[in-house]
Amino acid sequence: MKILSLISRLIDYPSDELYAHAADVSDYIAGNEDLAESDKTALQAFVAQRFGDSLLDWQSDYDGLFERGRSLSLLIYEHIHGESRDRGQAMVDLLEQYKAAGLDIGVRELPDYIPLFLEFVSTQGNENAKGWLQDIGPVLALLTVRLEKRKCNYSSLFQALVNLSEVDIDLDALREQVKEEKRDDTKKALDKVWEEEAVTFGGDATNGGCPTNTSKPSESQRRDQDVPIQFIDAANNIRSEESVRG
């Protein structure tokens, strides 16, 4: 499902390379057969607005969305395991499965980083890709409604992923659930986190090192290769609310 590779790039940190190919991105979306027409329209609007802004403005907005607070984290297990010990082991297991499929990622890249996960899944054939998207469907749906609440058009990217997965999730129920969530990216909320959490130095790919840009699968990885990725039951373990402790 090649469209996942493009959506991966659009979710990842805006780059000079991506920004230089606005027309190509728009044309690819328009001609893609996997996307529903409603998603094509929404993605075209996203591209028109984001590529219409300066790259610096786009990057600044990105930082404000995804680099502040945890409710919009692009790390899958942040929403499933939080800070529990299970998170580290889950990432180790996922990394091993990537390696078994021929994907070699940099030591500083977290395996549960959504753009990286999508880049991998895009090589696995439509049916397998759909199954893996369903595995993380609750996370994708949660990010969709949280971004909608902020009136942010990044929601269209995650809505498209939910639709491509064909996962059975009640988005209206999720919207009701997040209505009363407190923002965790305000100065007050961020100050509270700094007060409550110990400061650590140095990168740690297992427990919170910063991901770099996505790595593509190696040439040896077959597109029809079926390597199951096992997630825990995200629907039962997802943290539905990122409230700030008062």
N, C-alpha and C positions, 0 to 999 in steps of 0.2 A: 504494500500500500504506500506508494511513493509520496502521496500527499502528506503523510506523517512527517517525512523528512523536511518538507517546507514549513509545516506548522511548528516543527521543532526549532527551526531557524528563527521564526517569527517570535517564539516565546523566549528564546535565548537573548542574551544581552545584545542590543542593536550594534551591528558592526559596520565598518566602512564598506566591506565587500557586499554585504546584503543591501545596504542603502544605495549602492550604485546600480542595482538591478531592479528598480521599481517596476519598469515596464514588463520585464520577464516574469516577475512574480505575479503581476496582475493577469498576464496572459495565461500563465499556467493554471491559476485558480479558475479562470473562465472556461478553460478546456478540460478540466478534470472531471472524470466520470464517477468518482466515488462520492463526491460531495452532493448533498441535496441543494436544490436551487436557493433555498432560504439561507443556507450556510455560505454559498457562493456570494450572494448579495452582501451578507454581513462581513465576510472576509475582504471583499473588494472595498467596502467602506472603510475597514480597518487600514488596509494598505494605502488608500487614498489619503486618509488623515495622517497616518504616521510618516509616510514618505513625503507628504506635503510639508511637514514640519522640518526644521533643521535637525540634523543628526544629534547635535548636542542637546536640544530640547527633548528629543525622544529619549536619549540616554538618561537625562535628568529625571524625567517622568518615570522611567523604568526603575531607577534607583529608589525613588520615593514609594513605589508600589511594592517591589519584591525584596528590597534590601533593608526594610524597616519593619520590625515586628515579625510575628510568626504566622499570623492568620493567612497570609498569602505566600507562604513559603513554597518554593518550587522543589522541595525535597519531599518525596512521597512519604517516607517513613516519619517525617516530622508530624504529619497529620494522623498517622496510625499508631505509632509507638511513643510519640513525644520524646521526653528525655530518658525514658526507661532503658535498662540494659538490653532489652530485646532489640532495640533499634540497631545497635552495633552489630549484633549477630545476624540480624536480617540483611544488613548491607553486605556483610562478609559472604553470606550464602548467595546473594544476588550477584555479587562480583564473580564468584566461582562459576555460576551458570553462564555469565557473559563469556568468561574465558573458555568454557566448554564449547561455546558456539563460535569461537574464533574471534571474539571482540577483545581487543587489548586497549585498555584505557589508561590514561596517565595516573600516576600515583596520587595526585592531588585532586582527582575528579571523583566525586561521590557517585556511586552507582545508582542511587535513587533520584538523581537530578532529572527532572522530567524531560528536558530537551535531549539528554543523553539516552534515556529510556526510549523515547520516541524514535530517535535515530536508529537504535537497535531494532525496535519492533518493525520499522518500515522495511526492513530487509527480509522479513520472515513470511511473506505471503499474506494475502488478504484474510483468510480464515484464521490463521494463527494470530495475526495482528489484532483482529477483532476480539479474540479470546483474551489476550493480554490487556487490551484496553478495558475490557469488562472487569478484569481483576482489580484495576485501580479506578474503576468507574465512580465509586463514592468520593474519592479524592478529587477527581476531575469535576464532578457535579458540585462539590462544596466550593471549589475555587470559582466555578461559574457563577454561583449565586452571590458569593462575597464580592466579586468584581462587579456584578450587576448592581449590588447595593451601593457601591461607590460610583455608579454611573460611568464605569470605565469600559472602553470598547475591547480591552483584552478579553472580556468575557466571551466575545464571539469566537475566539480561538478555542477556548475550553468547551463551549457549547458544541462546536463542530466535532470535537473529539468525543464528547458524550454521544452525539448522534451517530458518528461512525462506529462506535462500539455497539450500538443497539442495546445498551444495558437498560434494564428495567428499574428506573429510579424516579421517584416522585419529586420533581424539582419544585413544585409548588409547596410541598410540605417542608422541603429544605429552606425555601425562601422565608417561610413563617418562622422556622427555627432560628435563622440568623438575624431576624429583625431586631432583637434586643441585644445583640452582641455589642460589646464596647470595642471601640477602635484600640488596637494595640500598637499603633504607630505614632501616637501623639507624643509630645515632649514629656508630658507627665508620666505616661505609660512606660516610655523608654527609660526614664530616670528611675522608675520603680524597679525595672528589670536589673539595671546596673547596681542598685542597692542590694538586691536579693541574691544575685548570682556572683560566684567567685570569678575573678579575672584569670584567664589562662593565656599563656603565650605560646606562639608557634602553631603550625598547622597540624591537623590530625585528620586524615582522610576518613577514619572510621567514626570519629566522634564530633565532627563539625568543621573540618577544614573547608576552605572556600573552593567551590568548583571553578574550573576554567571553562573555556569554550568547549563545545561538544566534540568528541572524537568520533570519526566515522568507523564503521565496522571494517575489518581487514578484508583484503581481496579474497582470502581463503574461505570466507564465510559464505555459504550458499544461501540464496534467497529463499529456497524452499525448505530450508532446514528447520525442523521442529524441535526446539529445545525448550521444554516447559519451564516457566518461571513460577515458582510457588510463592504466593503471598498469603499472609494470614487473612482471615475473614474481615476485610476492611469495613464492611457494613456494620459489623458488631463492635469494632474496636476504634473506629474513627472518632477523633475528638470533634464533636459537632460545635463546640463553642470555644473561642479563644478569649474568654473574659479576663479582664484585668483585676487582680486582687486589690481590694481597697484597703 
